[in-house]
Amino acid sequence: MVLQDKDLQSIQEVRNLIGRAKEAQRELSTFSQEKIDSIIKSMAKAAEEASKSLAKKAAEETGFGKYEDKIIKNLFASKAVYEYIKDMKTVGILKEDKEKRLMEIASPVGVIAALIPSTNPTSTTIYKSLSALKAGNAVIFSPHPSAKNCTYETAKLLQETASRNGAPDGLIGCMTIPTMEGSKELMTHKDVSLILATGGSAMVKAAYSSGTPALGVGPGNVPAFIEKTAKIPAAVRRIITSKTFDNGTICASEQAVVTETAIANQVREEFMRQGGYFAKEEEAAKLAKTIQNPWGGLNPKIVGQPAVKIAAMAGIQVPSNTKVILCNEKGVGKDYPFSMEKLSPILAFYTKDDWHEACELCIELLKYGGLGHSLVIHSENEEIIREFALKKPVFRIMVNTPSSHGAIGATTSLAPSLTLGCGSLGGSATSDNVSPLHLINIKRLAYGVKEADELGDEAIQPKQTGDIDIDTITQLVLQELKNLNI
């Protein structure tokens, strides 16, 4: 019987993929570290060589971002990620403490369900494939429907490369009929051990609600604070570089610029000098209607589009060389549309009297859809930088660097990753940049270092407080109470 229902077809496809992945992972779990590393190396090389063709497929299929920047993303996912993980110990004995007689042994989690966003489909597939297999796991991708072909082509390339280098078939799978029911089957199937989810809030929430252990990361709403000691031309250049990278589709890209009154005019002038356009009040009103759906959510038609195109959609004219559009904003929340995550080259612009007020505003912005994710500060004042680090409810605080590039570890020493944990603040199980070390379990071999009957002897010994034991203190207190006739 041929299944005609698309949901049923999707569910059956998922079950078939899981069955093959389970068998393939069982075989992979017998491989040595050296053999796995050899496979990973070949996959990274293949992805690097295909970076241009995969970028082209992603750009054409999704219509998001810039082809040239998608090449850079693919190279980052293949080269930078590989260089970071290649020497990681992920198989066998990880650590042995002979003095404490304790040994840590790596154990792969098994079959991983990987949810892929439409904004970074090929690069995230490369990164997750390398990370999953490095840790000894199989991985099955649930692509976004608008990026299913380029995601599948990436997964297919990596599986074929791995197979040619000794890996079992079925280690890397990808749904070709992505439906909600199929994805639900993937996330809830008893043979799936972990969900690695990257995408919107609803998708991440679904992953955590599935009953399967999950590492999910959602949206960011990144403030960029330009403090009065900052090197303003450099700060503006970095923000524009970040915000225009793949037209703002990385979730760590800046969404708002916050600066101090004392330097506000200089910052404005520098933005305009470098290709920023400040929308007039009536233009901002038109733009606000364009970036939002009638019910207040982000209009997907603006995602990953250039500033000039978005302006045209709003019916306003901007110079042809405009890189980003900045809109003066007064508050934070649903009544202030530019305060939300925009995934495009549009920035809210705020001015505050001093860094204390700016600090509080940044916290408000983070609470509006960006808790736990990222923040960037441009400053030469180390004291203020540290104050921001201590007070901000985020787990990545970048200093004097483009946020998009800094958060993923391209321009900082953070772990190179395309899955950025938001911690408990952002509803995530980790606050780290996810690496293969998050995709293994660790079992511990622990030898006895004392006998159980020794514990009893220790337990009956009087506890000491300074030079006087607890019993002595108790007797003294009782005697004093007796003296006071209490």
C-alpha positions as CSV (number, residue, x, y, z in Angstrom):
1,M,0.0,0.0,0.0
2,V,1.3,3.4,-1.0
3,L,0.9,6.1,1.7
4,Q,-0.8,9.2,0.2
5,D,-1.1,11.3,3.3
6,K,1.9,13.6,3.6
7,D,2.1,13.4,7.4
8,L,2.0,9.6,7.3
9,Q,4.7,9.6,4.7
10,S,6.8,11.9,6.8
11,I,6.3,9.7,9.9
12,Q,7.3,6.6,8.1
13,E,10.3,8.2,6.6
14,V,11.5,9.3,10.1
15,R,11.0,5.8,11.4
16,N,13.1,4.4,8.6
17,L,15.8,7.0,9.2
18,I,15.9,6.2,12.9
19,G,16.2,2.5,12.3
20,R,19.2,2.9,10.0
21,A,20.8,5.5,12.3
22,K,20.5,3.2,15.3
23,E,22.3,0.3,13.5
24,A,24.9,2.7,12.1
25,Q,25.6,4.3,15.5
26,R,25.9,0.9,17.1
27,E,28.7,0.1,14.7
28,L,30.3,3.6,15.0
29,S,30.5,3.1,18.8
30,T,33.1,0.3,18.2
31,F,35.4,2.7,16.3
32,S,38.6,4.0,17.8
33,Q,39.3,7.7,18.3
34,E,41.7,7.6,15.4
35,K,39.2,6.1,13.0
36,I,36.5,8.6,14.0
37,D,39.0,11.5,13.6
38,S,39.9,10.3,10.2
39,I,36.2,10.3,9.1
40,I,35.6,13.7,10.6
41,K,38.7,15.1,8.8
42,S,37.4,13.9,5.4
43,M,33.9,15.3,6.1
44,A,35.3,18.7,7.0
45,K,37.4,18.8,3.8
46,A,34.4,17.9,1.6
47,A,32.3,20.6,3.2
48,E,35.0,23.1,2.7
49,E,35.4,22.2,-0.9
50,A,31.6,22.4,-1.4
51,S,31.1,25.7,0.5
52,K,30.4,27.8,-2.5
53,S,27.9,25.3,-4.2
54,L,26.1,24.7,-0.9
55,A,25.9,28.5,-0.2
56,K,24.4,29.0,-3.6
57,K,21.8,26.4,-3.0
58,A,20.9,27.9,0.4
59,A,20.6,31.4,-1.0
60,E,18.5,30.4,-4.0
61,E,16.2,28.2,-2.0
62,T,15.5,30.4,1.0
63,G,15.9,33.8,-0.5
64,F,17.6,34.9,2.8
65,G,20.9,36.7,3.2
66,K,23.9,37.0,1.0
67,Y,25.5,34.2,-1.1
68,E,29.0,35.5,-0.3
69,D,28.4,35.5,3.4
70,K,26.9,32.0,3.3
71,I,30.2,30.8,1.9
72,I,31.9,32.3,4.9
73,K,29.4,30.5,7.2
74,N,30.1,27.2,5.5
75,L,33.8,27.7,5.8
76,F,33.5,28.6,9.4
77,A,31.4,25.5,10.1
78,S,33.8,23.2,8.2
79,K,37.3,24.8,8.9
80,A,37.0,26.7,12.2
81,V,34.8,24.1,13.9
82,Y,37.0,21.2,12.7
83,E,40.2,22.9,13.9
84,Y,38.6,23.4,17.3
85,I,37.3,19.8,17.7
86,K,39.9,17.8,15.9
87,D,42.1,17.1,18.9
88,M,39.2,16.6,21.4
89,K,39.2,13.3,23.3
90,T,35.7,11.9,22.8
91,V,36.2,8.2,22.7
92,G,37.4,5.8,25.5
93,I,39.1,7.0,28.6
94,L,38.9,10.8,28.9
95,K,40.7,11.3,32.3
96,E,42.2,9.2,35.0
97,D,43.1,10.3,38.5
98,K,45.3,7.6,40.0
99,E,45.5,9.3,43.4
100,K,41.7,9.4,43.8
101,R,41.3,6.2,41.9
102,L,38.7,7.7,39.6
103,M,38.4,7.2,35.8
104,E,36.1,9.1,33.3
105,I,35.0,7.3,30.2
106,A,33.2,8.7,27.2
107,S,29.9,7.2,26.1
108,P,28.1,8.5,23.0
109,V,24.4,9.6,23.5
110,G,23.2,7.6,20.5
111,V,20.9,9.0,17.8
112,I,20.6,12.8,17.8
113,A,17.6,14.6,16.3
114,A,18.9,17.9,14.8
115,L,16.5,20.7,14.0
116,I,17.8,23.1,11.4
117,P,16.8,26.8,10.8
118,S,16.1,28.3,7.4
119,T,18.5,31.2,8.2
120,N,21.6,29.0,8.4
121,P,20.7,25.7,6.8
122,T,23.9,24.4,5.3
123,S,26.4,25.8,7.8
124,T,24.4,24.4,10.7
125,T,24.1,21.0,9.1
126,I,27.8,20.9,8.6
127,Y,28.5,22.0,12.2
128,K,26.1,19.5,13.7
129,S,27.2,16.6,11.6
130,L,30.9,17.1,12.5
131,S,30.0,17.6,16.2
132,A,27.7,14.6,16.4
133,L,30.0,12.1,14.7
134,K,33.0,13.4,16.5
135,A,31.2,12.3,19.7
136,G,30.4,8.9,18.3
137,N,26.7,9.6,17.5
138,A,24.4,9.3,14.5
139,V,22.4,12.4,13.5
140,I,19.0,12.9,11.7
141,F,18.1,16.3,10.4
142,S,14.7,17.9,10.5
143,P,15.1,20.8,8.0
144,H,12.9,23.9,7.8
145,P,10.5,23.3,4.9
146,S,11.8,26.4,3.1
147,A,15.4,25.0,3.2
148,K,14.8,21.2,2.9
149,N,16.6,20.7,-0.4
150,C,19.9,22.5,0.6
151,T,19.8,20.8,4.0
152,Y,19.3,17.4,2.4
153,E,22.1,18.0,-0.1
154,T,24.5,19.0,2.7
155,A,23.6,15.9,4.7
156,K,23.9,13.7,1.7
157,L,27.4,15.0,0.8
158,L,28.6,14.4,4.4
159,Q,27.2,10.9,4.6
160,E,28.7,9.9,1.3
161,T,32.0,11.3,2.3
162,A,31.9,9.5,5.6
163,S,30.9,6.2,4.0
164,R,33.9,6.4,1.6
165,N,36.1,6.7,4.6
166,G,34.8,3.8,6.5
167,A,31.7,5.0,8.3
168,P,28.5,2.9,8.1
169,D,25.7,4.1,6.0
170,G,22.8,5.7,7.8
171,L,24.9,7.7,10.3
172,I,23.7,11.0,8.8
173,G,20.1,11.2,7.7
174,C,17.7,13.9,6.6
175,M,14.0,14.2,6.2
176,T,12.8,14.9,2.7
177,I,9.2,15.3,3.7
178,P,9.4,17.7,6.6
179,T,6.0,18.1,8.4
180,M,5.1,19.0,11.9
181,E,3.9,15.4,12.5
182,G,7.2,14.0,11.1
183,S,9.3,16.3,13.3
184,K,7.2,15.3,16.3
185,E,7.8,11.6,15.6
186,L,11.5,12.3,15.3
187,M,11.7,14.2,18.6
188,T,9.5,11.7,20.6
189,H,10.8,8.4,19.2
190,K,12.1,6.0,21.8
191,D,15.3,5.4,19.9
192,V,16.2,9.1,19.7
193,S,18.5,10.0,22.6
194,L,18.9,13.7,22.3
195,I,17.5,16.7,20.4
196,L,19.8,19.4,19.2
197,A,17.5,22.3,18.3
198,T,18.4,25.6,16.7
199,G,15.6,27.9,15.7
200,G,12.6,29.9,16.9
201,S,11.0,29.9,20.3
202,A,8.1,27.7,19.4
203,M,10.4,25.0,17.9
204,V,12.8,25.1,20.9
205,K,9.8,24.8,23.3
206,A,8.5,21.9,21.3
207,A,11.9,20.2,21.7
208,Y,11.9,20.6,25.4
209,S,8.3,19.5,25.7
210,S,8.9,16.3,23.7
211,G,10.1,14.2,26.7
212,T,13.4,13.6,25.0
213,P,16.5,15.2,26.5
214,A,17.2,18.4,24.5
215,L,19.8,21.1,24.0
216,G,17.7,23.9,22.5
217,V,18.6,27.5,21.7
218,G,16.3,30.2,20.6
219,P,16.3,33.8,19.5
220,G,18.4,36.6,20.7
221,N,17.7,40.3,21.0
222,V,21.2,41.7,21.3
223,P,21.9,45.2,22.5
224,A,25.1,46.9,21.5
225,F,26.2,49.6,24.0
226,I,28.6,52.3,22.8
227,E,30.1,53.8,25.9
228,K,31.7,57.2,25.9
229,T,35.3,56.0,26.0
230,A,34.7,53.8,22.9
231,K,36.6,54.3,19.7
232,I,33.5,55.4,17.9
233,P,34.6,54.8,14.2
234,A,35.7,51.3,15.1
235,A,32.6,50.5,17.1
236,V,30.3,51.7,14.3
237,R,32.3,49.7,11.7
238,R,32.0,46.5,13.8
239,I,28.3,46.9,14.3
240,I,27.6,47.5,10.7
241,T,29.9,44.6,9.7
242,S,27.9,42.3,12.1
243,K,24.5,43.6,11.2
244,T,25.0,43.3,7.5
245,F,26.6,39.9,7.6
246,D,24.3,37.6,5.7
247,N,21.8,40.5,6.1
248,G,21.4,39.9,9.9
249,T,20.3,36.3,9.9
250,I,22.6,35.2,12.7
251,C,20.7,35.2,16.0
252,A,23.6,36.9,17.7
253,S,23.5,40.0,15.4
254,E,22.8,43.4,17.1
255,Q,19.2,44.5,17.3
256,A,19.6,47.8,19.1
257,V,22.3,50.5,19.6
258,V,22.4,52.1,23.0
259,T,24.7,55.1,23.5
260,E,25.3,58.0,25.9
261,T,24.0,61.5,25.4
262,A,27.5,62.9,25.5
263,I,28.6,61.1,22.3
264,A,25.2,60.5,20.6
265,N,25.8,63.1,17.9
266,Q,29.2,61.7,17.1
267,V,27.8,58.2,16.9
268,R,25.0,59.3,14.6
269,E,27.4,61.1,12.3
270,E,29.6,58.1,12.2
271,F,26.8,55.7,11.3
272,M,25.7,58.0,8.5
273,R,29.3,58.3,7.3
274,Q,29.6,54.5,7.1
275,G,26.4,53.8,5.3
276,G,23.7,54.0,8.0
277,Y,20.4,55.8,7.4
278,F,18.4,57.3,10.2
279,A,14.7,57.1,9.3
280,K,12.6,60.2,9.8
281,E,9.6,59.9,12.1
282,E,7.1,59.3,9.3
283,E,9.4,56.9,7.6
284,A,9.9,54.9,10.8
285,A,6.1,54.6,11.1
286,K,5.9,53.1,7.7
287,L,8.8,50.8,8.4
288,A,7.2,49.7,11.7
289,K,4.1,48.4,9.8
290,T,6.4,46.6,7.3
291,I,8.6,44.7,9.8
292,Q,5.6,43.4,11.8
293,N,2.7,41.2,11.0
294,P,-0.8,42.6,11.9
295,W,-0.7,40.5,15.1
296,G,2.7,42.0,16.1
297,G,5.1,39.2,15.1
298,L,8.1,39.6,12.8
299,N,7.2,39.8,9.1
300,P,9.1,36.8,7.6
301,K,9.3,38.7,4.3
302,I,12.0,41.1,5.7
303,V,14.2,38.3,7.1
304,G,17.6,38.3,5.6
305,Q,16.8,41.1,3.1
306,P,19.1,44.1,2.3
307,A,18.2,47.5,3.8
308,V,17.4,49.1,0.5
309,K,14.9,46.4,-0.4
310,I,13.1,46.6,3.0
311,A,12.9,50.4,2.6
312,A,11.2,49.9,-0.8
313,M,8.8,47.4,0.8
314,A,7.9,50.1,3.3
315,G,7.4,52.7,0.5
316,I,10.3,54.9,1.6
317,Q,13.4,56.0,-0.3
318,V,16.9,55.6,1.0
319,P,20.3,56.2,-0.6
320,S,21.3,53.2,-2.8
321,N,24.4,52.7,-0.7
322,T,22.5,52.3,2.6
323,K,23.8,49.4,4.6
324,V,21.6,49.6,7.7
325,I,18.5,51.6,8.7
326,L,18.4,53.0,12.2
327,C,15.2,54.1,13.9
328,N,15.0,56.2,17.0
329,E,13.1,54.3,19.7
330,K,11.9,55.4,23.0
331,G,10.8,52.2,24.8
332,V,10.8,48.4,24.9
333,G,7.9,46.0,24.2
334,K,5.2,45.3,21.8
335,D,4.3,48.9,21.4
336,Y,7.8,49.7,20.3
337,P,8.4,47.6,17.2
338,F,12.0,48.3,16.7
339,S,12.9,46.9,20.1
340,M,12.3,43.3,19.0
341,E,14.6,40.9,17.2
342,K,14.4,41.8,13.5
343,L,16.8,39.4,11.6
344,S,17.6,42.1,9.1
345,P,19.8,45.2,8.7
346,I,17.5,47.3,10.9
347,L,18.6,48.7,14.3
348,A,16.8,50.5,17.1
349,F,18.7,53.5,18.3
350,Y,18.5,54.7,22.0
351,T,20.3,57.5,23.9
352,K,20.7,57.5,27.6
353,D,22.3,60.1,29.9
354,D,24.9,57.8,31.4
355,W,26.1,54.2,31.4
356,H,24.0,53.3,34.5
357,E,20.8,54.1,32.6
358,A,22.1,52.4,29.5
359,C,22.8,49.3,31.6
360,E,19.2,49.2,32.7
361,L,17.9,49.7,29.2
362,C,20.0,46.8,27.9
363,I,18.5,44.6,30.6
364,E,15.0,45.6,29.4
365,L,15.9,44.8,25.8
366,L,17.3,41.4,26.9
367,K,14.1,40.6,28.8
368,Y,12.2,41.3,25.6
369,G,13.2,38.1,23.8
370,G,16.9,37.9,24.4
371,L,17.5,36.6,27.9
372,G,20.6,34.5,28.3
373,H,21.8,35.0,24.7
374,S,24.3,37.8,24.0
375,L,25.3,41.4,24.5
376,V,28.1,43.5,23.1
377,I,29.8,46.5,24.6
378,H,32.2,48.9,22.9
379,S,34.3,50.7,25.6
380,E,37.8,51.3,26.8
381,N,36.7,51.5,30.4
382,E,37.5,48.1,32.0
383,E,35.6,48.9,35.1
384,I,32.4,49.6,33.2
385,I,33.0,46.5,31.0
386,R,33.2,44.4,34.1
387,E,30.1,46.0,35.6
388,F,28.2,45.0,32.5
389,A,29.6,41.5,32.7
390,L,28.4,41.1,36.3
391,K,24.9,42.5,35.9
392,K,23.7,41.5,32.4
393,P,21.4,38.4,32.2
394,V,23.3,36.9,29.3
395,F,26.0,34.3,28.9
396,R,28.0,35.8,26.1
397,I,29.2,39.4,26.6
398,M,31.5,40.5,23.7
399,V,33.8,43.4,24.0
400,N,34.9,45.6,21.0
401,T,34.0,43.0,18.4
402,P,31.1,42.4,15.9
403,S,28.5,40.5,17.9
404,S,27.5,38.0,15.1
405,H,31.1,37.0,14.6
406,G,32.1,37.2,18.3
407,A,29.3,35.1,19.7
408,I,29.9,32.1,17.4
409,G,33.6,32.2,18.2
410,A,34.9,33.6,14.9
411,T,36.5,36.8,16.3
412,T,36.7,35.7,20.0
413,S,38.1,32.7,21.8
414,L,34.7,31.3,22.5
415,A,34.1,27.8,21.2
416,P,33.3,27.9,17.4
417,S,29.7,26.9,17.3
418,L,26.4,27.6,15.5
419,T,24.3,26.5,18.5
420,L,24.5,29.1,21.3
421,G,23.1,28.0,24.6
422,C,21.0,30.6,26.6
423,G,21.1,28.8,29.9
424,S,18.1,28.6,32.3
425,L,17.4,32.3,31.7
426,G,16.6,31.6,28.1
427,G,15.0,28.2,28.6
428,S,18.0,26.3,27.6
429,A,19.8,23.3,29.2
430,T,23.2,24.9,28.7
431,S,24.7,28.3,28.6
432,D,27.7,27.2,26.5
433,N,28.5,27.3,22.8
434,V,27.6,23.7,22.1
435,S,30.5,21.4,21.1
436,P,31.0,17.6,20.8
437,L,31.7,17.5,24.6
438,H,28.0,18.3,25.1
439,L,27.0,15.3,23.0
440,I,28.6,12.6,25.1
441,N,27.8,11.1,28.4
442,I,30.5,10.4,30.9
443,K,30.6,7.3,32.9
444,R,32.9,7.1,35.9
445,L,34.8,4.2,37.2
446,A,35.3,4.7,41.0
447,Y,37.4,2.5,43.2
448,G,36.8,2.3,46.9
449,V,39.3,4.5,48.8
450,K,37.9,3.8,52.4
451,E,35.9,1.1,54.1
452,A,32.3,1.6,55.0
453,D,32.9,0.8,58.7
454,E,35.4,3.7,58.8
455,L,32.5,6.1,58.1
456,G,30.8,5.1,61.4
457,D,33.8,6.0,63.4
458,E,34.0,9.4,61.7
459,A,30.3,10.0,62.2
460,I,30.4,9.7,66.0
461,Q,33.3,12.0,66.4
462,P,32.3,15.3,67.9
463,K,32.2,18.1,65.4
464,Q,34.6,21.0,66.2
465,T,33.9,24.7,66.2
466,G,37.2,26.3,66.7
467,D,38.8,24.5,69.7
468,I,35.5,23.6,71.4
469,D,33.2,20.8,70.3
470,I,29.4,21.1,69.9
471,D,28.6,19.2,73.0
472,T,30.7,21.5,75.1
473,I,29.0,24.6,73.6
474,T,25.6,23.1,74.3
475,Q,26.4,22.5,78.0
476,L,27.7,26.1,78.3
477,V,24.6,27.6,76.8
478,L,22.3,25.4,79.1
479,Q,24.3,26.5,82.1
480,E,24.0,30.2,81.1
481,L,20.2,29.8,80.6
482,K,19.9,28.1,84.1
483,N,21.9,31.0,85.6
484,L,19.4,33.5,84.1
485,N,16.5,31.4,85.4
486,I,15.2,30.8,81.8
